[in-house]
Amino acid sequence: MLKPTTLAMILAGGRVDELNVLTYYRPKSAVPFGGFGRVIDFPLSNLMNSGIERVAILSQYRSYSLINHISTGAAWDMIGRYRRVSVLPPFTASDGSNWYRGSADAIFKNLDFVRYHAPEDILILSGDHIYKMDYQDMIAYHHEKDADLTVAFIRVPKEDAHRFGVATISDEEDPRGGLISRYWEKPAEPESDWASLTVFCFKPEVLYRALEENQAGESFEFGRDIIPLLLRQHCRVYGYKFSGYWGYTRTVEEYWQSNMDLLGDRPLIDMEQWGIRTNLEHRGIRDCQPALAGENASIENSMVYNGCVVDGTVRNSILFPGVRVGKGAVVENSVLFFDNAVGENCRLNKVVADVNTTCGEGVIIGADAEGISAKVTVIGWNNQIPEQTIIENGATIYPHLKLGKWLRNVRSGEVLR
């Protein structure tokens, strides 16, 4: 058996403020997605399908749910002589180091781990994007160009480019990529529409040197610091062009839309065709009973997973294992996480509800029947919503709200905590 030549490092420990209460107790990479999995299942499955079997996950913010989900790595066939997933949280060392100060600093603090594995290529990924990629194609391009660094890019609408790191790729005619001539991190007025996917392939010695030099600065990010540094040093920095689906899911609206992209006759995300795996032991998914639909149930264009019991109507929605929908209840355009309970005669439209949310009888949440263009209503986990409560579209309910904090009518856009 040949020893793997690529080491993958997944940056998976960050919290995204825009995802609001969904990341109150977990990093974005551990947010449930698609009815049974987690966001990090996508890069992990991409690595498995690309034959990259030596993986490290850098965690920081409330990492228990992430560590619990990864477990031994067996779900992604990453157990064996040269196959392994290692979780690398921040640590206290003799120099007093502790928290990761940024993406580049997180890798720097684990250079002993990286050097121990003596990789020929170092692949650095974000753990919180939704996409399918064969990383071997990018690595092959990296070798062909003898690149010091290769960065994956995707074209985005020009009006959205300010949200990303963007680059000018010199050879616009080459469908695979080209030299990066200029790079900007989240520019106010973008001069390019090629946005970084936060997928980097480095020559090890180039990465080591750049991270060491970066320690003298005050910012420690790959986009803001490392890429511009290598460009100033006239290193061979290439852009690899990616053209598939990419779910950024940084906001609640984007997260909701990416879930909706799983539905329909020709979904933009096909998790079976993509070969996405998850840890079925996490939350006991493997042991759930089959989904049950009552005699008056109606389910249309939805994903309803094992352990669900539906006695009402479900349309254009995703129900994670353990969700119960009572008689006369209607759930539309919604994403309900594990073990939600929707009482009789409730109405939910364009709602994302975190785990263990219970709606009492007659609760109304979210947009009205014609309001699919309204904002998403978000319910934090472990909430008991009193009977007959009305929560209007775009409202946010913080996790585990105490009984005395509830209002009979939560207005549109209101935050209840």
C-alpha angles and dihedrals in degrees: 000000000000119000112245114259098200125070116197121206116193118202099213109143105087131110118221111214092201090064086064118189092003088076096037092106102016142040117258091253090064096050110122114253139182101008101295113019143063131246092252090061088081100061090037092052091045089055092048092048090047092054094244106141108167106080136166124193118205110209131178119146115072091323100178096097090047094049090046090052095047092046108158095340090247092129088068096039090252098141121099145077093306099012119090147135115218122191112214113194123179115281144192114246136176090276091057095249117158127146122045107250095203143329094288092045090052091058092042092055089055099046090116088061091047095048092047089063093047095211124192090214131024116209115196118192140178111241097211110065130098113228146108119238137160100222091195089071090056092045090050090052089048090055094043091056093040086230124184088207132007120194125193115232136184130193114251132179108283091236090060098044094093089073093064145048104268133193143190108236109205100213104053091169095061107089091205100052145271146219116309108235099176135013133190128186110224096329119198091227108027118212093195139039096213105111125195118245090201090246111134132179114195138186100237098233091050092051093047093051095045093049092049092051092046091059089076090064135075099238125061110191131123095224099039097039120008100049094047089046093055092046091052088052090052093241120164101265115173134188118223112206117227119191106178132095115304122184109196091182094183094139131047090248092053091046091051092047093050089054090049088052087069091067134077135053092291106028119195088223116048105180094185093051090043091054095235115178131190138184103269090189091064108100088357095276091156092059098049118120118245116279113271126211119194125225092264096041122123121194120181130176092340142125111234114177136202116296094033122127116198122188095153137046125300121184131174091346143124120227119191121213115294098026115143123199114193131218115290092011120131122204115186135173090352142131114215117188127215120318100001115159119207111195128221118294094008122147120211122175126171094353132150109199122185124221124305096015115156122195115201121223116298097011115157119202131177136347124005121247093280097038105094088129090058122105122275117263113221126205119193121224130280095025126152106202111203120238118277093013115152118210112183127215120290094019121137125214117196120226122279096003111196117244094247092056096062121109123206090230122026108198127228111284093007120141117217117195 
